[in-house]
Amino acid sequence: MNLLPEQCRAARGLLNWTQEHLANVAGVSRSTIKDFECNRHAIHRATEALLVRAFEDGGVRLIAAEGEGPGVRLACRCAGPQPGLVN
């Protein structure tokens, strides 16, 4: 997957994560995230993998740029029908 700066910002927003928190969770520097999100430079594949893993572990799915375009969404954490919810 090619993580886009817009996806990174959107995923952080869904999780209510700061750049600092993402940096700590992913094990990368805050400046790397800041520069990437501001389109100052691309990120290495290894860094991208760390960010994607952090988002996935946090409960966000990244949507590839197919069909209607790239995006992010919250992952379903349900194991089955939930009381009070209509399936």
Residue, then its C-alpha position, 0 to 999 in steps of 0.5 A: m500500500n502507498l500511504l498518502p499524507e492525507q490518509c495519515r492525517a485522516a487516520r490520526g483524526l479518527l483515532n484522535w492521535t497527535q503526531e507525537h502519539l503516532a510517533n511513539v506508537a509507530g517507533v518513528s520520529r515526530s519530525t518524520i510524520k510532520d514532514f510527511e504530512c506536510n508533503r515535505h518528503a516521502i517516507h521509506r517503505a519501512t517507515e510506511a509499514l510501521l505507520v500502517r501497522a500502528f493505524e491497523d493496531g489502533g483500529v483504522r483500516l486504510i483503503a487503497a486508491e482503487g475505485e473511488g480513491p484512497g481513504v480510511r475507516l474505522a475497523c469493525r471490532c465486533a465479534g458478532p451481533q451486539p445487544g441492542l444493535v440491528n444487523 
